[in-house]
Amino acid sequence: MFCPRYDAGQCRSCQWLLKDYATQLADKQSKVEQLLSNIPVTEWRPAVSSSQVRFRNKAKMVVSGSVERPLLGIVDPQGEGVDLIDCPLYPESFAPVFRQLLPFIAKAGLTPYHIGRRKGELKYLLLTESTQGGMMLRFVLRSEKKLTQLKNALPELRQQLPQLTVISVNIQPVHMAIMEGEKEIIVSDDTALAEKFNDIPLWIRPQSFFQTNPEVAAKLYLTAREWTQPLKVERLWDLFCGVGGFGLHCARAETQLTGIEISPEAIACAKDSAEKLGLKNTQFQALDATRYALDKTTPPDLLLVNPPRRGIGQALCDFIVSVRPAAILYSSCNPETLAKDIASLTGYRLERVQLFDLFPHTAHSEVLSLLMREA
């Protein structure tokens, strides 16, 4: 992938850009194999590759410059704004939207936040696109001071950009490099962006996590379904379930599906998807996944886990070993903690491992593992 900003030394987000893609995949695979070298693996599946350009469905733009001439992109170490409107990671549909937003920022009087001076209102623009065609736009502001002006300017923007089906304002008052605050104000009629992977309806709300590489994420969910379909599953737990992608792909109509996720927004998305699918035997709750599990004594037949980078942790590993579910499907965005957790899951056979390249041009990877209880 050619990137003029990388060549000019202005952006280094894609740390592995100078590696050819085949080498990137090989290096990631080698890293995972090295981390799991002390654990017998029955079957290694070939790594799943990604498109090398235009694969991201989400852009996180720092807003810098002035209200008359805003810049959308990142801020370099010297505090200067770098324009990333034409970043080759984003779909071609993003640049026209961002260019239309430049005059809107001026019209709404959204002065870009200046980190050094601690002045201004507009900190970030977050844009997400569904494979179904709609977009979600989030304005991250320091306060509600300019909220009325923004709302007054929205009708014209909606006319110019009808693809913006969900628009919200997030309030982030803290002078820190934190992407968003707790308060979200929806300023559109729609509150969630409709998505669909493998005929499974999914929803994206402003404060819910969603995978940023839809092409590979759809393959990841489909693989999870393929690996678990031969299993006899009456009770299924989907811990750290997010918007429910894994559980909804793996559950059958008769399966008792329980999804646990700390984010209420993500749980609302999962409930909407289950309702649209007509699944009656489901329960999604906004709770801490580990605490939920530790309060239970009866294990599920299949345990799905998709934790954050820290992994599932020792307490949950100890619980799993004590109750011994028949099968565990573990999707990890951090192979180091995956290896540590699997080493703690005594009494299980690591049946299958496959790498999914959700994050091209970086050292990051997603790894799907199937563990089966030993007799």
LUMDRENBA-715110 format. One record per residue (C-alpha): residue number from 1; residue in one letter; x, y, z. Coordinates in nm, 3 decimals, decimal comma. Layout:
BEGIN
<NUM a <X Y Z>>
...
***
This chain:
BEGIN
<1 m <0,000 0,000 0,000>>
<2 f <0,137 0,342 -0,094>>
<3 c <0,075 0,623 0,155>>
<4 p <0,215 0,972 0,092>>
<5 r <0,178 1,067 0,459>>
<6 y <0,392 0,769 0,562>>
<7 d <0,654 0,849 0,297>>
<8 a <0,667 1,209 0,419>>
<9 g <0,715 1,093 0,779>>
<10 q <0,389 1,258 0,887>>
<11 c <0,203 0,947 1,004>>
<12 r <0,339 0,620 1,140>>
<13 s <0,012 0,453 1,244>>
<14 c <0,080 0,167 1,000>>
<15 q <0,407 0,050 1,158>>
<16 w <0,454 -0,240 0,916>>
<17 l <0,374 -0,055 0,595>>
<18 l <0,720 -0,115 0,448>>
<19 k <0,682 -0,492 0,487>>
<20 d <0,525 -0,669 0,194>>
<21 y <0,193 -0,819 0,290>>
<22 a <0,298 -1,185 0,264>>
<23 t <0,579 -1,113 0,513>>
<24 q <0,337 -0,938 0,747>>
<25 l <0,112 -1,245 0,758>>
<26 a <0,407 -1,483 0,797>>
<27 d <0,550 -1,277 1,085>>
<28 k <0,217 -1,270 1,267>>
<29 q <0,168 -1,643 1,220>>
<30 s <0,520 -1,711 1,343>>
<31 k <0,460 -1,499 1,653>>
<32 v <0,143 -1,691 1,744>>
<33 e <0,310 -2,028 1,684>>
<34 q <0,603 -1,921 1,903>>
<35 l <0,372 -1,811 2,186>>
<36 l <0,186 -2,144 2,173>>
<37 s <0,497 -2,357 2,119>>
<38 n <0,465 -2,525 2,460>>
<39 i <0,099 -2,619 2,402>>
<40 p <0,011 -2,907 2,165>>
<41 v <-0,218 -2,789 1,883>>
<42 t <-0,414 -3,056 1,696>>
<43 e <-0,471 -2,842 1,386>>
<44 w <-0,337 -2,511 1,259>>
<45 r <-0,563 -2,350 0,998>>
<46 p <-0,410 -2,112 0,738>>
<47 a <-0,417 -1,743 0,826>>
<48 v <-0,709 -1,543 0,684>>
<49 s <-0,583 -1,242 0,492>>
<50 s <-0,739 -0,899 0,450>>
<51 s <-0,768 -0,640 0,178>>
<52 q <-0,465 -0,416 0,208>>
<53 v <-0,648 -0,087 0,137>>
<54 r <-0,993 0,057 0,209>>
<55 f <-1,067 -0,211 0,471>>
<56 r <-1,155 0,005 0,773>>
<57 n <-1,518 0,091 0,841>>
<58 k <-1,434 0,355 1,102>>
<59 a <-1,227 0,674 1,108>>
<60 k <-1,124 0,857 1,423>>
<61 m <-1,023 1,209 1,323>>
<62 v <-0,858 1,460 1,554>>
<63 v <-0,985 1,806 1,464>>
<64 s <-0,715 2,074 1,466>>
<65 g <-0,648 2,405 1,287>>
<66 s <-0,896 2,691 1,309>>
<67 v <-1,273 2,713 1,284>>
<68 e <-1,234 2,868 0,937>>
<69 r <-0,974 2,614 0,821>>
<70 p <-1,008 2,293 1,024>>
<71 l <-0,780 1,994 0,970>>
<72 l <-0,902 1,635 1,013>>
<73 g <-0,651 1,362 1,093>>
<74 i <-0,390 1,339 1,367>>
<75 v <-0,165 1,574 1,561>>
<76 d <0,208 1,512 1,519>>
<77 p <0,462 1,517 1,808>>
<78 q <0,520 1,888 1,744>>
<79 g <0,152 1,961 1,793>>
<80 e <0,083 2,026 1,424>>
<81 g <-0,223 1,885 1,252>>
<82 v <-0,180 1,627 0,975>>
<83 d <-0,459 1,594 0,717>>
<84 l <-0,568 1,229 0,680>>
<85 i <-0,889 1,280 0,482>>
<86 d <-0,740 1,074 0,198>>
<87 c <-0,598 0,797 0,420>>
<88 p <-0,594 0,479 0,205>>
<89 l <-0,723 0,267 0,495>>
<90 y <-1,067 0,428 0,467>>
<91 p <-1,337 0,356 0,208>>
<92 e <-1,350 0,600 -0,083>>
<93 s <-1,689 0,713 0,047>>
<94 f <-1,528 0,877 0,352>>
<95 a <-1,332 1,162 0,188>>
<96 p <-1,639 1,335 0,032>>
<97 v <-1,813 1,326 0,370>>
<98 f <-1,514 1,475 0,550>>
<99 r <-1,478 1,748 0,287>>
<100 q <-1,843 1,838 0,333>>
<101 l <-1,790 1,856 0,708>>
<102 l <-1,514 2,119 0,681>>
<103 p <-1,751 2,408 0,596>>
<104 f <-2,008 2,265 0,839>>
<105 i <-1,758 2,304 1,125>>
<106 a <-1,728 2,673 1,042>>
<107 k <-2,103 2,721 0,997>>
<108 a <-2,179 2,558 1,334>>
<109 g <-1,903 2,757 1,504>>
<110 l <-1,727 2,443 1,629>>
<111 t <-1,383 2,580 1,716>>
<112 p <-1,127 2,296 1,709>>
<113 y <-0,989 2,211 2,051>>
<114 h <-0,629 2,325 2,100>>
<115 i <-0,442 2,088 2,329>>
<116 g <-0,171 2,334 2,432>>
<117 r <-0,406 2,624 2,504>>
<118 r <-0,685 2,403 2,641>>
<119 k <-0,936 2,605 2,441>>
<120 g <-1,194 2,519 2,178>>
<121 e <-1,486 2,280 2,159>>
<122 l <-1,455 2,021 1,881>>
<123 k <-1,208 1,744 1,967>>
<124 y <-1,283 1,455 1,730>>
<125 l <-1,503 1,341 1,445>>
<126 l <-1,582 0,968 1,444>>
<127 l <-1,727 0,824 1,124>>
<128 t <-1,849 0,465 1,082>>
<129 e <-1,992 0,306 0,767>>
<130 s <-2,210 -0,004 0,747>>
<131 t <-2,173 -0,254 0,465>>
<132 q <-2,545 -0,187 0,415>>
<133 g <-2,472 0,171 0,309>>
<134 g <-2,557 0,396 0,605>>
<135 m <-2,315 0,599 0,813>>
<136 m <-2,287 0,709 1,175>>
<137 l <-2,123 1,042 1,260>>
<138 r <-2,021 1,140 1,612>>
<139 f <-1,901 1,485 1,718>>
<140 v <-1,684 1,473 2,030>>
<141 l <-1,712 1,811 2,206>>
<142 r <-1,558 1,948 2,522>>
<143 s <-1,894 2,074 2,650>>
<144 e <-2,256 2,135 2,548>>
<145 k <-2,181 2,503 2,485>>
<146 k <-2,215 2,473 2,105>>
<147 l <-2,482 2,202 2,102>>
<148 t <-2,769 2,432 1,999>>
<149 q <-2,565 2,583 1,714>>
<150 l <-2,473 2,236 1,594>>
<151 k <-2,835 2,120 1,600>>
<152 n <-2,948 2,432 1,411>>
<153 a <-2,696 2,365 1,135>>
<154 l <-2,781 1,995 1,100>>
<155 p <-3,080 2,010 0,860>>
<156 e <-2,865 2,144 0,578>>
<157 l <-2,595 1,885 0,649>>
<158 r <-2,853 1,605 0,643>>
<159 q <-2,969 1,728 0,303>>
<160 q <-2,614 1,727 0,170>>
<161 l <-2,525 1,391 0,329>>
<162 p <-2,839 1,176 0,350>>
<163 q <-2,623 0,867 0,417>>
<164 l <-2,569 0,997 0,773>>
<165 t <-2,846 0,792 0,933>>
<166 v <-2,715 0,824 1,291>>
<167 i <-2,565 1,147 1,428>>
<168 s <-2,467 1,204 1,789>>
<169 v <-2,269 1,436 2,013>>
<170 n <-2,036 1,296 2,277>>
<171 i <-1,923 1,518 2,563>>
<172 q <-1,561 1,466 2,668>>
<173 p <-1,466 1,748 2,912>>
<174 v <-1,134 1,605 3,033>>
<175 h <-0,803 1,746 2,909>>
<176 m <-0,656 1,406 2,833>>
<177 a <-0,603 1,185 2,526>>
<178 i <-0,936 1,009 2,583>>
<179 m <-1,142 0,950 2,271>>
<180 e <-1,486 0,994 2,426>>
<181 g <-1,675 1,073 2,746>>
<182 e <-1,968 0,905 2,917>>
<183 k <-2,245 1,138 2,795>>
<184 e <-2,387 1,075 2,446>>
<185 i <-2,658 1,293 2,293>>
<186 i <-2,838 1,150 1,990>>
<187 v <-2,936 1,428 1,747>>
<188 s <-3,086 1,208 1,472>>
<189 d <-3,407 1,007 1,457>>
<190 d <-3,220 0,677 1,428>>
<191 t <-3,020 0,564 1,730>>
<192 a <-2,836 0,265 1,578>>
<193 l <-2,668 0,185 1,246>>
<194 a <-2,794 -0,132 1,080>>
<195 e <-2,528 -0,386 0,975>>
<196 k <-2,542 -0,744 0,851>>
<197 f <-2,278 -1,019 0,850>>
<198 n <-2,358 -1,360 0,699>>
<199 d <-2,734 -1,290 0,709>>
<200 i <-2,713 -1,206 1,081>>
<201 p <-2,855 -0,857 1,151>>
<202 l <-2,629 -0,655 1,376>>
<203 w <-2,650 -0,301 1,512>>
<204 i <-2,391 -0,036 1,587>>
<205 r <-2,474 0,223 1,850>>
<206 p <-2,252 0,525 1,921>>
<207 q <-2,089 0,384 2,235>>
<208 s <-2,079 0,015 2,141>>
<209 f <-1,761 -0,155 2,019>>
<210 f <-1,771 -0,301 1,669>>
<211 q <-1,498 -0,463 1,461>>
<212 t <-1,334 -0,216 1,221>>
<213 n <-1,256 -0,465 0,940>>
<214 p <-1,598 -0,597 0,829>>
<215 e <-1,462 -0,821 0,552>>
<216 v <-1,244 -1,024 0,788>>
<217 a <-1,481 -0,993 1,086>>
<218 a <-1,757 -1,160 0,881>>
<219 k <-1,519 -1,448 0,805>>
<220 l <-1,425 -1,471 1,173>>
<221 y <-1,789 -1,501 1,283>>
<222 l <-1,864 -1,752 1,006>>
<223 t <-1,568 -1,965 1,110>>
<224 a <-1,688 -1,959 1,470>>
<225 r <-2,022 -2,094 1,348>>
<226 e <-1,857 -2,366 1,136>>
<227 w <-1,636 -2,485 1,423>>
<228 t <-1,919 -2,504 1,676>>
<229 q <-2,202 -2,643 1,462>>
<230 p <-2,091 -3,009 1,506>>
<231 l <-2,105 -2,969 1,886>>
<232 k <-2,405 -3,058 2,098>>
<233 v <-2,496 -2,724 2,252>>
<234 e <-2,802 -2,669 2,467>>
<235 r <-2,657 -2,390 2,684>>
<236 l <-2,423 -2,129 2,538>>
<237 w <-2,252 -1,843 2,720>>
<238 d <-2,106 -1,555 2,518>>
<239 l <-1,884 -1,362 2,762>>
<240 f <-1,749 -1,019 2,663>>
<241 c <-2,012 -1,050 2,391>>
<242 g <-2,011 -0,694 2,258>>
<243 v <-2,304 -0,655 2,015>>
<244 g <-2,353 -1,033 2,018>>
<245 g <-2,179 -1,127 1,693>>
<246 f <-2,028 -1,457 1,807>>
<247 g <-2,325 -1,584 2,009>>
<248 l <-2,581 -1,494 1,743>>
<249 h <-2,377 -1,675 1,478>>
<250 c <-2,332 -1,988 1,689>>
<251 a <-2,676 -2,020 1,852>>
<252 r <-2,949 -2,235 1,705>>
<253 a <-3,319 -2,167 1,758>>
<254 e <-3,332 -2,412 2,050>>
<255 t <-3,007 -2,296 2,212>>
<256 q <-3,026 -2,119 2,548>>
<257 l <-2,798 -1,822 2,472>>
<258 t <-2,668 -1,594 2,746>>
<259 g <-2,461 -1,293 2,642>>
<260 i <-2,273 -1,085 2,899>>
<261 e <-2,106 -0,751 2,824>>
<262 i <-2,022 -0,451 3,044>>
<263 s <-2,147 -0,196 2,787>>
<264 p <-2,525 -0,126 2,805>>
<265 e <-2,513 0,016 2,451>>
<266 a <-2,367 -0,304 2,312>>
<267 i <-2,624 -0,512 2,499>>
<268 a <-2,905 -0,302 2,351>>
<269 c <-2,765 -0,384 2,005>>
<270 a <-2,750 -0,757 2,085>>
<271 k <-3,111 -0,757 2,209>>
<272 d <-3,227 -0,585 1,891>>
<273 s <-3,049 -0,846 1,679>>
<274 a <-3,196 -1,139 1,873>>
<275 e <-3,544 -0,991 1,837>>
<276 k <-3,502 -0,943 1,464>>
<277 l <-3,382 -1,304 1,429>>
<278 g <-3,684 -1,426 1,625>>
<279 l <-3,465 -1,592 1,891>>
<280 k <-3,677 -1,642 2,203>>
<281 n <-3,436 -1,836 2,423>>
<282 t <-3,181 -1,557 2,470>>
<283 q <-3,070 -1,339 2,757>>
<284 f <-2,832 -1,045 2,713>>
<285 q <-2,722 -0,855 3,023>>
<286 a <-2,495 -0,556 3,087>>
<287 l <-2,273 -0,704 3,358>>
<288 d <-1,909 -0,776 3,432>>
<289 a <-1,839 -1,105 3,254>>
<290 t <-1,608 -1,251 3,518>>
<291 r <-1,839 -1,163 3,807>>
<292 y <-2,133 -1,315 3,624>>
<293 a <-1,948 -1,643 3,570>>
<294 l <-1,816 -1,668 3,925>>
<295 d <-2,172 -1,650 4,060>>
<296 k <-2,274 -1,960 3,862>>
<297 t <-2,229 -2,329 3,940>>
<298 t <-2,375 -2,493 3,629>>
<299 p <-2,150 -2,458 3,323>>
<300 p <-2,265 -2,403 2,966>>
<301 d <-2,200 -2,668 2,701>>
<302 l <-2,015 -2,408 2,494>>
<303 l <-1,833 -2,105 2,633>>
<304 l <-1,750 -1,822 2,393>>
<305 v <-1,503 -1,558 2,511>>
<306 n <-1,386 -1,249 2,322>>
<307 p <-1,208 -1,044 2,589>>
<308 p <-1,022 -0,714 2,559>>
<309 r <-0,643 -0,717 2,526>>
<310 r <-0,590 -0,809 2,892>>
<311 g <-0,740 -1,155 2,829>>
<312 i <-0,990 -1,341 3,046>>
<313 g <-0,763 -1,344 3,353>>
<314 q <-0,674 -1,600 3,616>>
<315 a <-1,002 -1,585 3,811>>
<316 l <-1,208 -1,676 3,505>>
<317 c <-0,955 -1,941 3,402>>
<318 d <-0,983 -2,101 3,747>>
<319 f <-1,363 -2,095 3,722>>
<320 i <-1,357 -2,263 3,379>>
<321 v <-1,126 -2,538 3,503>>
<322 s <-1,353 -2,598 3,804>>
<323 v <-1,685 -2,624 3,614>>
<324 r <-1,541 -2,776 3,292>>
<325 p <-1,764 -2,671 3,001>>
<326 a <-1,736 -2,920 2,714>>
<327 a <-1,596 -2,667 2,466>>
<328 i <-1,442 -2,319 2,468>>
<329 l <-1,418 -2,089 2,169>>
<330 y <-1,169 -1,812 2,245>>
<331 s <-1,124 -1,514 2,010>>
<332 s <-0,832 -1,297 2,112>>
<333 c <-0,691 -0,965 1,993>>
<334 n <-0,375 -1,024 2,199>>
<335 p <-0,187 -1,351 2,136>>
<336 e <0,031 -1,295 2,446>>
<337 t <-0,261 -1,304 2,689>>
<338 l <-0,427 -1,580 2,483>>
<339 a <-0,123 -1,803 2,534>>
<340 k <-0,113 -1,722 2,906>>
<341 d <-0,483 -1,798 2,951>>
<342 i <-0,472 -2,125 2,753>>
<343 a <-0,175 -2,243 2,961>>
<344 s <-0,398 -2,200 3,269>>
<345 l <-0,685 -2,400 3,120>>
<346 t <-0,570 -2,742 3,236>>
<347 g <-0,780 -3,036 3,128>>
<348 y <-0,841 -2,897 2,780>>
<349 r <-0,703 -2,991 2,440>>
<350 l <-0,624 -2,709 2,197>>
<351 e <-0,807 -2,850 1,898>>
<352 r <-0,776 -2,574 1,640>>
<353 v <-0,611 -2,233 1,593>>
<354 q <-0,649 -1,978 1,313>>
<355 l <-0,521 -1,622 1,270>>
<356 f <-0,746 -1,354 1,121>>
<357 d <-0,574 -1,039 0,994>>
<358 l <-0,815 -0,772 1,113>>
<359 f <-0,533 -0,517 1,140>>
<360 p <-0,310 -0,510 0,827>>
<361 h <0,015 -0,308 0,835>>
<362 t <0,040 -0,344 1,216>>
<363 a <0,173 -0,611 1,452>>
<364 h <-0,179 -0,679 1,582>>
<365 s <-0,384 -0,984 1,494>>
<366 e <-0,699 -1,170 1,597>>
<367 v <-0,663 -1,539 1,683>>
<368 l <-0,951 -1,787 1,705>>
<369 s <-0,898 -2,100 1,915>>
<370 l <-1,118 -2,402 1,988>>
<371 l <-1,051 -2,594 2,310>>
<372 m <-1,218 -2,927 2,390>>
<373 r <-1,250 -3,082 2,734>>
<374 e <-1,034 -3,392 2,775>>
<375 a <-1,193 -3,708 2,909>>
***
